[in-house]
């Protein structure tokens, strides 16, 4: 092949420059044996070799003395720099005349012992060039790395000494080669078993997987790196070798399917990634980006295997890997000027590093505290689709979303989900890259996400690297495009079938009967045509003139939430100690009411409205498909959690001292006791030291799942009616879903002041603006919430905090007795230019305290 021939010639030029041809009278100026030749380092020699190859320069034949020393001169020569120097001076000392192990020219792979042997010889002569050349040769060759640092059988001390003899070197090589297949990496059963069955999530307990076996001795590799990386010259050899290695590996993986032929090819990536200096500046320019590109070409089973292996490394090693890839992404982002014309999505280095970071992300999940069981069962009945045709079907196209929500292929291959992880090895937040989020053009990225072409990469396929603000923007685009799609379908219907044009989800409600009116209307829509729930919401309060550009919807949601979560209605119970709501297992309301509450929650996300709801985290985990377990009781039922924890830790005789059985007691709405058997005949089964863990697990299962099964299933069904085609579940973790629905509880008014804009003649230096912010900062927490409610329609901060809220303060005439007013749809505060600070405070407090309803100015 032409590529192999070119590689062969470049290597010959390189060795000609670094070692010479062996002829002390050589007249070739580009030969190390030429008397006038000027020495150069390996990096310069590599560049010069490429230049000589391009110019088809003269290539020396090896001198007979060199041929005698090695028949593999171009590829395997490793003669020390002091040897070549002596040759050029016409002198040879007794060491040079030996058949010499110091040459190491026949060494095609490395072991820990061999590295230390060469290092010892180099230390004696204070010349490290032989070791540098060996490292350069082995670490620049995938074939050599695959065979290097192999695990060996345990030998006695005498055997280890005998292995150092030269006459046994070849025997040892043969043993290593022969044992390559038998000691090769074994495929872990979990990954392969789950690869073809997406429904098997949680059926097996992933926490108990067997360690991934690899043929490389990772601890030996780490020890070697620790010894060698302190020497700058030796470190440069690793860098140069990686530059040479990466394109060849990328080519092998892209065109030759080398991993399928030899799974040990993964050793290349295992060994290179143990280099603790990869995040150093000298690697970030060329070497690491090229290597990331090569790694991103690994087939899916290899990526999964690497994730399983790294999951065994521990938090410190995972953090080192994360920092390596994050450094590359950050360095590339700040070194370039990315924009809508120069997209970061098109930078090969950033894209490749992000794909590599995904492997570490799943390793972080696998190595964490996993709970792959306890999955919520899917709804028995599918969510009804609209009886009407979609736009695609009207145009003769198939429905695009029938394939269901997106699932990451690596996630499927591994048989786990991010939501399975209770506590990762390192916090998920460490995977977020803020500089990348700042330059990411989310509208373009979302387009690439939806198109799903190999030529365009979307960072939404790696949501772990995005912060909640960026992901929320992606969700916003998805929701808006879906709304516009529904609007176009409606317009097409009005033309084709003569139906009345109704492009919005219109709700006309009475303020005093908001629940009755809204839920009746939503129930009709959910039964007749659920697709209408995906239209843009438009709320109108009967008898009021407000036009809904977002603000009226905000107040509608607030009123609905206030009434639904009123404990007097009895749909939810309220815990005074935690300030959280939970489903009432004894509620008289039918399942339809809970379905409608789920619809309201979904509509709030869909229409980008923040709700003042207070659920424990287990509710969001259940919405993401995970059942509640004992540890979730700490958040939802803390008193019960502590009691059950004390029971588990009790050191005495549980049966005799506590006298409890597998029958528990609950109270209904009227305080009457209700008995429930956790096991059949539970009143006759005592809780003992032996079965108390079973009792605790069944108690938690009853409280969080069985007792509220009907209510929660209906609630989840309503939620999914609105969000089933949304990338919500793909993009967000349970704690981020809570942030999305409820907003941030942290009200940073300093950030709000810095992000506020001014209009109508006001600016940040205006007297009244300074008085205004001094007044607002002096408010108590409750008054600040009232101010936010008055100005924006909600008393919560959006995802990302108040700094993301674009508020405008506009002049509303000169000094007068008029109260401040607001356009909550657009977060605009209309403020007259009051004459004194005292009057400003009095008028503002009155406005925010008594504000309710909408009118036309």
C-alpha positions in Angstrom: 0.0 0.0 0.0 1.1 3.6 -0.7 0.5 4.6 2.9 2.7 1.8 4.2 5.5 2.6 1.7 5.4 6.3 2.6 5.5 5.5 6.3 8.5 3.2 5.7 10.4 5.9 3.8 9.7 8.6 6.4 11.0 6.3 9.2 14.2 5.7 7.2 14.7 9.4 6.8 14.1 9.9 10.6 16.6 7.3 11.6 19.1 8.6 9.1 18.8 12.0 10.8 19.0 10.7 14.3 21.5 7.8 14.0 23.1 8.2 10.6 24.0 5.4 8.1 27.1 4.2 10.0 29.5 5.5 7.3 31.9 8.0 9.0 32.9 9.4 5.6 29.2 10.0 4.5 28.8 13.0 2.3 25.0 13.2 2.6 24.2 16.5 4.4 21.0 15.0 5.7 22.6 12.1 7.4 23.6 11.9 11.0 26.9 10.2 10.1 28.1 13.2 7.9 31.0 15.0 9.6 29.3 18.4 9.2 25.9 17.3 10.4 24.3 19.4 13.2 22.5 17.4 15.9 18.8 17.9 16.3 16.2 16.7 18.8 13.6 14.1 18.0 10.8 16.5 17.3 12.9 18.5 14.8 14.1 15.3 13.2 10.5 14.2 12.7 9.6 17.4 11.0 12.8 17.3 8.9 12.1 13.7 7.9 8.7 14.7 6.5 10.3 17.6 4.6 13.0 15.2 3.1 10.2 12.8 2.0 8.3 15.5 0.2 11.5 16.6 -1.6 12.4 13.0 -2.5 15.9 13.7 -0.9 18.8 11.3 -1.0 18.6 8.3 1.3 21.7 6.6 2.4 22.1 2.8 2.3 23.0 1.4 5.7 26.8 0.9 6.2 27.9 -2.8 6.6 28.7 -2.2 10.2 25.1 -1.1 10.8 23.8 -4.1 8.8 25.7 -6.4 11.0 24.3 -4.9 14.1 20.7 -5.1 12.9 18.9 -6.3 9.8 16.0 -4.0 10.6 17.8 -0.7 10.4 15.1 1.6 9.3 12.4 0.5 11.7 14.1 -0.8 14.8 17.4 1.0 15.1 17.8 2.4 18.6 21.5 3.1 18.9 22.5 5.7 21.5 23.4 9.2 20.7 26.9 8.7 22.2 27.5 5.8 19.7 26.7 7.9 16.7 28.9 10.7 18.0 31.8 8.3 18.5 31.3 7.0 14.9 31.5 10.4 13.4 34.8 11.0 15.2 36.2 7.8 13.8 36.5 6.3 17.3 34.7 3.3 18.8 35.0 2.3 22.4 34.7 -1.2 23.8 31.0 -0.7 24.6 30.2 0.2 21.0 31.8 -3.0 19.7 29.5 -5.2 21.8 26.5 -6.9 20.1 25.0 -4.6 22.8 21.8 -4.8 24.7 22.2 -1.0 25.0 21.0 -0.7 21.3 17.6 -2.3 22.2 17.0 -2.2 18.4 15.1 -5.5 18.5 12.8 -4.4 21.3 9.3 -4.1 19.9 7.3 -3.9 23.1 7.9 -2.8 26.7 7.5 -4.3 30.1 7.9 -2.6 33.5 11.1 -4.5 34.1 12.6 -3.7 30.7 11.9 0.0 31.2 13.7 0.0 34.5 16.6 -1.9 33.0 17.0 0.6 30.2 16.6 3.5 32.7 19.3 2.0 34.9 21.8 1.8 32.0 20.9 5.3 30.9 21.4 6.6 34.5 24.9 5.1 34.6 26.0 6.9 31.4 23.8 10.0 32.1 22.6 9.6 28.5 18.9 9.0 28.2 18.7 8.9 24.4 18.4 5.1 24.1 15.4 5.2 26.4 13.9 8.1 24.5 14.2 6.3 21.2 12.7 3.1 22.6 9.8 5.1 24.0 9.4 7.0 20.7 9.3 3.7 18.8 7.0 1.7 21.1 4.6 4.5 22.0 4.2 5.6 18.3 3.2 2.1 17.2 -0.2 0.7 18.0 1.1 -2.8 17.4 3.9 -2.3 20.0 1.6 -0.7 22.6 -0.9 -3.5 22.3 1.8 -6.0 23.3 3.3 -3.8 26.0 2.9 -4.0 29.7 0.9 -7.2 29.5 -0.1 -9.0 32.7 2.1 -12.0 33.3 1.8 -15.1 35.4 3.3 -14.8 38.9 6.9 -15.8 38.8 9.4 -16.7 41.6 12.3 -14.3 42.3 14.6 -16.8 40.6 12.4 -16.9 37.5 12.3 -13.1 37.4 16.1 -12.9 37.5 16.4 -15.5 34.7 14.1 -13.5 32.5 16.6 -10.7 32.4 19.1 -12.9 30.5 19.4 -12.1 26.8 19.1 -15.7 25.6 15.6 -15.9 27.2 14.3 -12.6 25.9 12.9 -14.2 22.7 11.3 -17.1 24.7 9.6 -14.6 26.9 8.4 -12.7 23.8 6.9 -15.9 22.5 5.1 -16.6 25.8 3.7 -13.1 25.8 2.5 -13.4 22.2 1.0 -16.9 22.7 -0.8 -15.8 25.9 -2.1 -12.7 24.2 -5.3 -14.4 23.2 -5.8 -16.2 26.5 -5.2 -13.2 28.7 -7.1 -10.9 26.4 -9.8 -8.7 27.8 -12.8 -10.7 28.7 -16.2 -9.2 27.7 -18.2 -8.4 30.8 -21.5 -10.2 30.8 -23.6 -7.2 31.8 -22.7 -5.0 28.9 -23.1 -7.7 26.3 -26.2 -9.1 27.8 -28.0 -5.8 27.8 -26.8 -4.5 24.4 -29.8 -5.8 22.5 -32.5 -5.4 25.1 -33.5 -1.9 25.9 -36.2 -3.1 28.2 -33.8 -4.8 30.6 -33.0 -1.7 32.6 -32.9 -2.5 36.2 -33.8 -6.2 35.9 -30.2 -7.2 36.9 -28.4 -5.6 39.8 -25.5 -3.8 38.1 -23.8 -3.1 41.4 -22.6 -6.7 41.4 -20.9 -6.8 38.0 -17.6 -8.7 37.8 -14.5 -6.6 37.3 -13.5 -6.0 33.7 -10.5 -8.1 32.9 -7.9 -6.5 30.6 -4.6 -7.9 29.4 -2.6 -4.8 30.3 -1.1 -4.3 33.7 -2.5 -0.9 34.6 -0.7 -0.6 37.9 2.6 -1.3 36.1 1.8 1.4 33.5 1.1 3.9 36.3 4.4 3.1 38.0 6.3 3.6 34.8 4.7 6.9 34.1 5.5 8.1 37.7 9.2 7.2 37.2 9.6 8.7 33.7 7.4 11.8 33.5 9.6 13.7 35.9 12.3 13.8 33.2 11.5 16.6 30.6 13.4 14.9 27.7 11.6 11.6 28.3 8.3 13.4 28.6 8.9 15.0 25.2 9.3 11.5 23.7 5.8 10.6 24.9 4.4 13.8 23.4 6.1 13.2 20.0 5.1 9.6 19.9 1.4 10.5 20.5 1.5 12.9 17.6 2.7 10.1 15.4 0.5 7.4 16.9 -2.9 9.1 16.7 -3.5 9.5 13.0 -2.5 5.9 12.4 -4.9 4.6 15.1 -7.7 6.7 13.7 -7.1 5.3 10.3 -7.0 1.7 11.7 -10.3 2.2 13.5 -12.0 4.0 10.6 -11.0 1.7 7.7 -9.6 -1.6 9.1 -12.0 -2.6 11.9 -9.0 -3.6 14.0 -10.9 -3.8 17.3 -13.1 -6.6 16.0 -10.0 -8.5 14.9 -8.2 -8.0 18.3 -10.0 -6.6 21.4 -6.6 -6.0 22.9 -6.4 -3.0 20.6 -8.1 -1.2 23.4 -4.9 -1.4 25.4 -3.6 1.5 23.3 -6.2 3.8 24.8 -5.8 2.4 28.3 -2.1 3.0 28.3 -2.1 6.4 26.8 -4.9 7.7 29.1 -2.8 6.8 32.1 -0.4 9.6 31.2 -1.1 12.2 33.9 0.4 15.0 31.9 -2.1 14.8 29.0 -3.9 18.0 30.2 -0.6 20.0 30.1 -0.5 22.9 27.6 2.0 21.2 25.2 -0.4 18.3 24.6 -3.5 20.5 24.1 -2.3 22.0 20.7 -2.0 18.9 18.6 -1.4 15.6 20.4 -4.5 15.3 22.6 -7.0 16.6 20.0 -5.7 14.0 17.5 -5.9 11.2 20.1 -9.4 12.2 21.1 -10.4 12.0 17.4 -9.0 8.5 17.3 -10.7 7.4 20.5 -14.1 8.7 19.2 -13.8 6.2 16.4 -13.9 3.2 18.7 -16.9 1.0 18.1 -19.8 0.9 20.6 -18.7 -2.3 22.4 -15.2 -0.9 22.9 -16.6 2.4 24.3 -18.8 0.4 26.7 -15.8 -1.8 27.8 -13.7 1.3 28.4 -16.5 2.8 30.5 -16.8 -0.4 32.6 -13.0 -0.4 33.1 -12.7 3.2 34.1 -15.7 2.8 36.5 -13.3 0.6 38.6 -10.7 3.4 38.9 -12.1 5.4 41.8 -13.0 9.1 42.2 -9.5 10.6 41.9 -8.8 8.8 38.6 -12.2 9.7 37.2 -11.6 13.4 38.1 -8.2 13.3 36.4 -9.8 11.9 33.2 -12.6 14.6 33.4 -10.0 17.4 33.8 -8.0 16.1 30.9 -10.9 16.4 28.4 -12.3 19.5 30.0 -8.9 21.2 29.7 -8.9 20.5 26.0 -12.4 21.8 25.5 -11.8 24.9 27.5 -8.4 25.6 25.8 -9.9 25.3 22.4 -13.0 27.4 23.2 -11.0 30.3 24.6 -8.3 30.1 21.9 -10.9 30.6 19.1 -13.6 33.0 18.3 -16.7 30.9 17.9 -19.9 32.5 16.5 -22.9 31.8 14.4 -20.7 31.8 11.4 -17.9 29.8 13.1 -19.8 27.2 15.1 -18.1 25.3 18.0 -20.0 22.2 16.7 -17.7 22.1 13.7 -14.5 22.0 15.7 -13.2 18.5 15.5 -11.2 18.7 18.7 -14.0 19.9 20.9 -16.5 17.4 19.4 -14.0 14.5 19.9 -13.2 15.5 23.4 -16.9 15.7 24.3 -17.5 12.2 22.9 -14.6 11.0 25.0 -16.0 12.8 28.0 -19.2 10.8 27.6 -17.2 7.6 28.2 -16.0 9.0 31.5 -19.5 10.2 32.3 -20.9 6.7 32.1 -17.9 5.4 34.0 -18.8 7.9 36.7 -22.3 6.6 36.8 -21.3 2.9 36.8 -18.8 3.4 39.6 -21.3 5.3 41.7 -24.1 4.2 44.0 -26.4 2.4 41.6 -30.0 1.4 41.9 -30.9 -0.4 38.6 -33.9 -2.1 40.1 -37.0 -0.4 41.5 -38.3 0.9 38.1 -41.8 2.2 37.7 -43.9 0.0 35.4 -44.9 1.6 32.1 -48.6 2.6 31.7 -50.7 -0.3 30.7 -52.6 1.9 28.2 -50.7 4.0 25.7 -51.2 7.7 25.7 -54.0 8.2 23.1 -52.9 9.8 19.9 -55.0 12.4 18.2 -57.8 10.9 16.0 -56.9 13.6 13.5 -54.2 13.3 10.9 -50.8 14.9 11.6 -49.3 17.4 9.2 -46.9 14.7 7.9 -49.7 12.3 7.3 -51.7 14.9 5.5 -48.8 15.4 3.3 -48.4 11.7 2.7 -45.4 11.2 5.1 -45.1 8.8 8.0 -45.3 10.0 11.6 -41.8 10.9 12.6 -42.0 10.3 16.4 -43.3 6.8 16.4 -39.9 5.5 17.3 -40.3 7.0 20.7 -38.0 9.2 22.9 -34.3 9.3 22.1 -32.0 6.9 24.0 -28.2 7.2 24.0 -26.7 4.1 22.3 -23.9 3.8 24.9 -26.6 3.9 27.6 -28.4 1.0 25.9 -25.1 -0.9 25.4 -24.2 -0.5 29.1 -27.8 -1.3 30.3 -28.0 1.6 32.7 -29.4 5.1 32.9 -28.1 8.2 34.5 -31.2 8.2 36.7 -30.1 4.8 38.1 -27.2 6.5 39.9 -28.0 7.8 43.4 -24.5 9.2 44.0 -21.9 9.3 41.2 -18.1 8.9 42.0 -17.7 12.7 41.4 -20.6 15.3 41.2 -22.3 15.6 37.9 -21.7 19.3 37.9 -18.0 18.7 37.2 -18.9 17.5 33.7 -20.4 20.9 32.8 -18.2 23.1 30.7 -19.2 26.8 31.2 -17.0 28.3 28.5 -18.5 25.9 26.0 -22.0 26.8 27.1 -21.2 30.5 26.6 -20.3 30.1 22.9 -22.8 27.4 22.0 -25.4 28.7 19.4 -28.3 26.7 20.8 -30.7 27.3 17.9 -28.2 25.7 15.5 -27.4 23.0 18.0 -31.0 22.1 18.4 -31.4 21.9 14.6 -28.5 19.4 14.5 -30.1 17.5 17.3 -33.4 17.1 15.5 -31.8 16.3 12.1 -29.6 13.5 13.4 -27.0 13.5 10.7 -23.5 12.2 11.2 -22.0 15.2 9.5 -23.4 17.6 12.1 -22.7 17.1 15.8 -25.2 18.4 18.5 -24.0 18.9 22.1 -27.6 18.0 23.1 -26.6 14.4 22.5 -24.2 14.9 25.4 -26.4 16.8 27.8 -24.1 16.2 30.8 -21.8 19.0 29.4 -24.6 21.5 29.3 -25.8 23.6 32.2 -29.5 23.8 33.1 -29.9 27.2 31.5 -28.6 25.9 28.1 -30.7 22.7 28.3 -33.7 24.8 29.2 -33.1 26.9 26.1 -33.0 23.7 24.0 -36.2 22.5 25.5 -37.8 26.0 24.8 -36.9 25.7 21.1 -38.4 22.2 21.0 -41.6 23.3 22.7 -42.0 26.4 20.5 -41.4 24.4 17.3 -44.0 21.9 18.4 -46.4 24.7 19.0 -45.8 26.2 15.6 -46.2 22.7 14.1 -49.6 22.3 15.7 -50.5 25.8 14.5 -49.7 24.9 10.9 -51.6 21.7 11.2 -54.7 23.6 12.4 -54.3 26.1 9.5 -54.1 23.2 7.0 -57.3 21.6 8.5 -59.1 24.9 8.1 -58.3 24.8 4.4 -58.8 21.1 3.7 -61.8 20.3 5.8 -63.3 23.8 6.4 -62.9 23.6 10.1 -62.8 26.7 12.3 -59.3 28.0 12.8 -58.2 27.4 16.4 -54.4 27.5 16.6 -54.2 27.9 20.4 -55.1 25.9 23.5 -57.7 28.4 24.8 -58.9 28.4 28.4 -61.6 30.8 29.4 -62.0 30.7 33.2 -63.7 32.6 36.0 -61.3 33.8 38.7 -63.6 32.5 41.4 -64.1 29.1 39.8 -60.7 28.6 38.2 -60.3 24.9 39.1 -63.8 23.9 37.9 -63.6 25.8 34.6 -60.0 24.8 33.8 -60.2 21.1 34.7 -63.5 20.5 32.9 -62.1 22.1 29.8 -58.8 20.2 30.0 -60.6 16.9 30.6 -62.6 17.4 27.4 -59.5 18.1 25.4 -57.6 15.1 26.9 -60.5 12.8 26.0 -61.2 14.2 22.5 -57.9 15.3 21.1 -54.8 15.2 23.3 -52.7 16.7 20.6 -54.3 20.1 21.3 -52.5 20.1 24.7 -49.3 20.7 22.6 -50.7 24.0 21.3 -49.6 27.3 22.8 -51.7 28.0 25.9 -53.9 31.1 25.8 -55.7 32.0 29.0 -58.5 34.5 29.4 -60.1 35.5 32.7 -63.8 36.2 32.3 -64.6 39.9 32.8 -61.0 41.0 32.6 -59.2 42.8 29.7 -55.8 41.3 30.0 -54.3 39.9 26.8 -52.2 36.7 27.4 -48.7 37.2 26.2 -47.4 35.0 29.0 -48.3 37.0 32.1 -52.0 35.9 32.3 -50.9 32.2 32.0 -48.4 32.7 34.8 -51.2 34.0 37.2 -53.5 31.2 36.0 -51.0 28.5 37.0 -50.4 30.2 40.3 -54.1 30.2 41.1 -54.6 26.6 40.0 -51.6 25.5 42.1 -52.8 27.4 45.2 -56.2 25.7 45.1 -55.1 22.2 44.1 -52.6 22.0 46.9 -55.0 23.4 49.5 -55.0 20.7 52.2 -58.8 21.3 52.7 -59.4 19.7 49.2 -57.7 16.6 50.4 -55.8 15.6 47.2 -52.4 16.1 48.9 -51.2 15.9 52.5 -48.9 18.6 53.8 -45.9 18.0 56.2 -45.3 21.0 58.4 -41.8 20.0 59.3 -40.6 19.6 55.7 -43.0 22.1 54.0 -43.6 19.4 51.3 -46.8 17.9 49.8 -47.4 14.2 49.2 -50.2 12.3 47.5 -53.1 11.5 49.8 -53.7 7.7 49.6 -57.2 8.3 51.1 -58.3 11.0 48.7 -61.9 11.0 47.6 -61.0 12.6 44.2 -61.1 10.3 41.2 -58.1 9.4 39.1 -59.2 11.9 36.5 -58.5 14.8 38.9 -54.9 13.6 39.4 -54.5 13.2 35.6 -55.5 16.8 35.2 -53.0 17.9 37.8 -50.3 16.1 35.8 -51.5 17.9 32.7 -51.2 21.2 34.5 -47.6 20.4 35.5 -46.7 19.4 32.0 -48.3 22.5 30.5 -46.3 24.7 32.9 -43.0 23.2 31.5 -44.3 23.3 28.0 -45.3 27.0 28.2 -42.1 27.9 30.2 -44.0 28.9 33.4 -42.6 28.4 36.9 -44.9 26.8 39.5 -44.8 27.2 43.3 -45.1 23.5 44.0 -43.3 21.7 46.8 -42.8 18.0 46.1 -40.1 15.8 47.6 -37.4 14.7 45.1 -38.9 11.2 45.0 -41.8 12.6 42.9 -39.4 13.7 40.2 -37.5 10.4 40.3 -40.8 8.6 39.9 -41.7 10.8 36.9 -38.4 9.7 35.4 -39.3 6.1 35.9 -37.7 5.2 39.3 -39.7 3.8 42.2 -39.3 5.2 45.7 -37.1 3.3 48.1 -36.2 3.5 51.8 -33.6 6.2 51.3 -36.3 8.5 49.7 -38.2 8.5 52.9 -35.5 10.8 54.4 -36.9 13.6 52.1 -40.6 12.8 52.0 -41.3 11.2 55.4 -38.3 12.1 57.7 -39.9 11.0 61.0 -40.7 7.6 59.6 -37.3 7.3 58.0 -35.6 8.0 61.3 -37.7 5.4 63.1 -37.0 2.7 60.5 -33.3 3.6 60.5 -33.2 3.2 64.3 -34.9 -0.2 63.9 -32.2 -1.3 61.5 -29.4 -0.2 63.8 -31.0 -1.5 67.0 -28.5 -3.7 68.8 -31.0 -5.5 71.2 -33.6 -8.2 70.5 -36.1 -6.6 68.0 -38.8 -9.2 68.5 -38.9 -9.1 72.2 -38.2 -5.4 72.8 -40.3 -3.8 70.1 -43.1 -6.4 69.5 -44.0 -5.2 66.0 -45.3 -7.3 63.1 -45.6 -7.1 59.4 -48.9 -5.3 59.8 -48.8 -1.5 59.8 -51.4 1.1 60.6 -52.4 4.3 58.6 -55.1 6.9 59.2 -57.7 8.1 56.7 -59.0 11.6 56.2 -61.1 11.4 59.3 -58.4 10.0 61.5 -59.7 6.4 61.5 -57.0 3.7 61.6 -56.5 1.5 58.5 -54.5 -1.7 58.8 -52.3 -3.1 56.0 -50.4 -6.3 55.8 -46.9 -5.9 54.3 -46.9 -9.7 53.8 -49.8 -12.1 53.7 -50.8 -12.8 57.3 -48.5 -10.0 58.4 -50.2 -9.6 61.8 -48.9 -13.0 62.7 -45.3 -12.5 61.4 -43.1 -10.8 64.0 -40.3 -8.5 63.0 -37.0 -10.0 64.1 -33.3 -9.1 63.8 -33.1 -11.4 60.8 -36.1 -10.0 58.8 -36.1 -6.3 59.8 -34.4 -5.2 56.5 -37.2 -6.9 54.6 -39.7 -5.1 56.9 -38.1 -1.7 56.2 -38.0 -2.3 52.4 -41.7 -3.4 52.3 -42.7 -0.5 54.5 -41.0 2.0 52.2 -42.4 0.3 49.1 -45.9 0.6 50.6 -45.6 4.3 51.6 -44.0 5.6 48.4 -45.4 3.3 45.8 -48.3 0.9 46.6 -50.4 3.2 48.8 -50.4 6.0 46.1 -50.2 3.8 43.0 -53.5 4.8 41.5 -53.0 8.5 42.2 -49.5 8.7 40.9 -50.1 6.7 37.8 -52.9 9.1 36.9 -50.7 12.0 37.7 -47.8 10.7 35.6 -50.2 9.9 32.7 -51.4 13.5 32.6 -47.8 14.8 32.7 -46.7 12.5 29.8 -49.7 13.6 27.7 -47.9 16.9 27.3 -44.3 15.9 27.5 -44.2 12.4 25.9 -42.6 13.7 22.7 -40.3 16.2 24.4 -36.6 15.6 25.0 -37.2 16.4 28.7 -36.3 12.9 30.0 -33.3 12.7 27.7 -31.8 16.1 28.8 -32.6 16.5 32.5 -31.9 14.7 35.7 -34.6 14.5 38.4 -33.1 17.4 40.4 -33.0 19.5 37.2 -36.6 18.7 36.5 -37.5 20.2 39.9 -35.5 23.3 39.0 -37.3 23.5 35.7 -40.8 23.3 37.3 -40.2 25.3 40.5 -37.4 27.7 39.5 -34.7 28.7 41.9 -35.4 29.5 45.5 -32.3 31.6 45.8 -33.3 35.3 45.1 -30.2 37.3 44.2 -31.5 40.8 43.7 -28.0 42.1 43.1 -27.9 39.9 40.0 -31.3 41.2 39.0 -30.1 44.8 39.3 -27.1 44.1 37.1 -29.2 42.5 34.4 -32.1 45.1 34.4 -32.5 47.4 31.4 -34.1 50.9 31.3 -36.3 52.7 28.9 -38.3 56.0 28.5 -35.5 58.3 29.7 -34.3 56.3 32.7 -30.8 54.9 33.1 -28.8 53.2 35.9 -27.5 56.6 37.1 -30.9 58.3 37.3 -31.8 59.5 40.8 -35.1 57.6 41.0 -33.4 54.3 39.8 -30.8 54.6 42.6 -33.6 55.2 45.1 -35.6 52.4 43.6 -32.8 49.8 44.1 -32.0 51.0 47.6 -35.6 50.6 48.5 -35.9 47.1 46.9 -32.7 45.9 48.6 -34.1 47.0 52.0 -37.2 44.8 51.6 -37.7 41.7 53.6 -37.8 38.3 51.9 -41.6 38.2 51.7 -41.7 41.8 50.2 -39.1 40.8 47.6 -41.3 37.8 46.6 -44.3 40.1 46.3 -42.3 42.5 44.1 -41.3 39.6 41.8 -44.9 38.4 41.7 -46.1 41.9 40.8 -43.4 42.5 38.1 -43.0 39.1 36.5 -46.1 37.0 37.4 -44.1 34.6 39.6 -42.3 34.8 42.9 -39.6 32.4 41.8 -36.3 32.9 40.0 -36.0 31.2 36.6 -33.5 28.5 35.8 -30.1 30.2 36.2 -31.2 32.7 38.8 -32.5 36.3 38.7 -29.6 37.3 36.5 -31.3 35.5 33.7 -34.5 37.5 34.1 -34.5 40.4 31.7 -36.5 43.0 33.5 -37.1 46.5 32.1 -37.9 49.6 34.1 -39.6 52.3 32.0 -40.6 55.9 32.8 -44.3 56.4 33.3 -44.6 60.1 33.4 -43.6 62.8 35.9 -44.2 62.8 39.6 -47.8 61.8 40.5 -49.9 59.8 42.9 -50.3 57.0 40.4 -49.2 53.5 41.5 -46.5 51.7 39.6 -47.9 49.2 37.1 -46.4 46.2 35.3 -46.6 44.1 32.1 -45.9 40.7 33.5 -45.9 39.2 30.0 -42.7 41.1 29.3 -41.3 41.7 32.8 -41.8 45.5 32.4 -42.2 47.8 35.4 -43.8 51.2 34.6 -42.5 53.6 37.2 -43.5 57.3 37.6 -40.7 59.7 38.5 -41.7 60.2 42.1 -40.2 63.3 43.8 -38.9 61.6 47.0 -37.6 58.2 48.0 -40.2 58.0 50.8 -43.0 58.4 48.3 -41.5 55.9 46.0 -41.4 53.3 48.8 -44.9 54.0 49.9 -46.4 53.8 46.4 -44.4 50.7 45.5 -45.3 48.8 48.6 -49.0 49.6 48.1 -48.8 48.3 44.5 -47.1 45.0 45.2 -49.3 44.3 48.3 -52.7 44.8 46.8 -52.0 43.7 43.2 -54.5 41.2 41.8 -56.2 40.9 38.4 -55.6 42.4 35.0 -56.8 45.6 33.3 -56.1 47.7 30.3 -54.1 51.0 30.8 
